[in-house]
Amino acid sequence: MYILSKEKSEAGQYQKIQSWPGLTAPDGFYWWPDSLDRSTFDQYAGFVTLEVARGTVVSCTPNQPAFEAWQAAQLAARKLERIAESKAQLADYLLTHPMQWTDGQYYAITAEKQQQLTGKIMSATLAAQTSTPYSLTWNATGQECQSWTLENLTALAFAIDARVTGLVSYQQAQEVAMQAAATLEDLEAIPVDYDSVPLPGGETA
């Protein structure tokens, strides 16, 4: 035999049907007879209306409004999770995928490194405008700083910006698709694959 708690959630959802070895249902529970089909209960995740006679469930019909409201809440919550996950994955991707430059070296493309690079270029530009001596240096990933010309470092900065812009645009496009998903199945089917984003030259990472 099976039993079902009489208590429902605030949203109107019954808990899962449980197997029970006893001869009588415990306090606070209904009997759910073996002969009563459970497919409607399972399909509507416990959002059902019951007909009960002498402590035994005799029929089960969907509570469609409550079920649809619950589904909408589940979908909205999962959308927020997936969007947050896509942003965290992007941050991790930027950290673990430095960009290869024309000199064959790899350069970090994180937001922090981009800010540092912009600061270097601004300082070097100001120094040139004011005829102030300035040693312009930058480093490849895992390497010591080397001297750079302002022209070459600016070109590197533009290339990094183009790469990051492509990745951010991809994340934003997937986020828009997630927001538009009508069902959980549609939402989970939306991929987040930053390796698929073409490099500025047209190749993929």
N, C-alpha and C positions, 0 to 999 in steps of 0.2 A: 504494500500500500504506500501511498504518498500523502504528504501533508503540505499545507500552504499557510504561511503566516497571515493572520487577519490584518495585520498592519500594512499600510501603504505609505510610500514616500509622500512628501508634500506635492510632488508632481503627479501623484496618482498611480504610481508604479508598485505592483506587488513584487515581493522578493521571489527568488527562484523556488520552484517546486522541489521538495526534498523527499528522499526515501525515508521510510519509518518502519522499524521492526515491531513496534508495539501493537496492541489490539485496540487501543483507543487513541484518538488524537490528543496531544497535550493541550493544556490551556493556551488560548490565544491562537490556535491553529484550526483550519478546516481539513476535513478528509478530502483527498482527491482520488477518486476510485480509479482502479486500473483500466476500467472500461471507457473512461472519459478521455477523448483525444486531447493531446496537449499541444498540437501544432499551432493553434491560434494563439495560445498563451506564449509560446516561444517566438512566433513570428512577430508579435507585437510587444515583445520584451517585457511582459507583465503589465502592460497598459490595457487592461481588460475590465469588462463588467461581468460580475459573477451572479448567478442564481444559486442560492444555497437553501437546502432543505435539511433541517435537523442536523446541522453542522457538517453536511456533505455537499460539495460542489456538484451541481447537476447540469450546469451549462456555463459556457464561457464565450463572450462576444467581444469584439474589439472596442476599445475606447479610442476611437480614431483621433479626436481633437487633442487628447492628452499625448498620444503617441507621436503625432506630427509636431507638437510643440517641443517634446523631448528630443526628437530627431533634429529639429532646427537648432536647439541649444547645443547638442552634441556636435553638429557640423560647425557652428560658430566657434566653439571652443577649440576644435581640432584645426580650424583654419588659423587661429592665432598661434597654435603650437607649430604648425608646419611653416608659417611665415618666419617665426622666430628661429626655427631650425635652419631655414635657408640662409638667414643672415649670419648665423653662427658658422655655418659651413663655408660661407664666403670669407669670413674673417680667417678661418683656419686655412682656407685655400690660399689666400694672399700670403699667409705666413709661411706655408710649406712649398710654394711654387714661385721662387724668384724668377725673374725674366732674364733670358740670355740676350746679351747685347752684341753689337757688331764686333767687339774685341774678343768674343768667345767666353767672356766672364758672365757670371750670374749676379743680378742685382735685386735686392729686396724690394718688394712693392707694397708693403703694408702701409696703412694710413700714417703710422708714426714716421716711417722712413720717408714717405712723400712729403710730410711736413718739414722734416729736417732738410730734405733736398731743396725744397722751395726756399727755406731760410738761407741756405748756403748761396743759392743763385741770387737772391735779393741782396745779400751782403756783398757778394762779388760785383754785382751791377752797381751798387751804390759806391763801392770802393773805386770802380773804374770811372764813375762820373765825377768823383771828387779827387781823383788822382791820389788815392790813399793806398799804400802797399797792403796787399791782401793775398794770403796763400790759400788758393782754392783747391781743396782736396775732397776726395770721395773714395769709398771702398766697395769692392765687390764682396759678395757674401763669403764670410770666413777669411777675408784678406785684410791686410793693413791698408790704411788710406794712401792713395797715390795722388800726385798732382794732376789736375785737369785744367783744360782751357774752359772759359765760360761758354764758348760756342758748343763744345762737345758735351759738357754737362747739361746744358739746356736741351740739346737734342735727346739725351738720355731721359731727361725729365718728361719731355713731350711723349716719348715712346712709352714710358711707364704709365703716364696719364691715359694714353690711348688704350693700353691693355686693361687697366683698372676700370676705365669707363665701359669697356665692352662687358666685363664681368658684372659690374653693377647694373648695367642695362638688362643683362640676362636675368639677374635676380629680381629686378623690378617687374620684368615681363612675367616671370613665373609667379610672383606675388599677385599680380593682377589676375592671372588665370586661377590661382587658388581662391581669391575672393569671389570669383564668378562661379566656382564649382557649385552645382546644384545638389550633389549627393556626396556622401563620404567616399563612395567608390570612385567617383570622378575626381575628388580631391586627392586621394591616395595615388591615382594614376598619373598625376602631374610630376614629371621628372625634375630633379635638380642635379644636373651634371655639369659642373664647371669645366671639366676637361673638353666638353663639346663646344665651348665658346671659341670661335676662330680667333687666332692671333691677328694683330693689325695688318699683317701681310697677307692674310687669307687662310693660313694654315691653322690647324687645331693644335692645342697644347700636347 
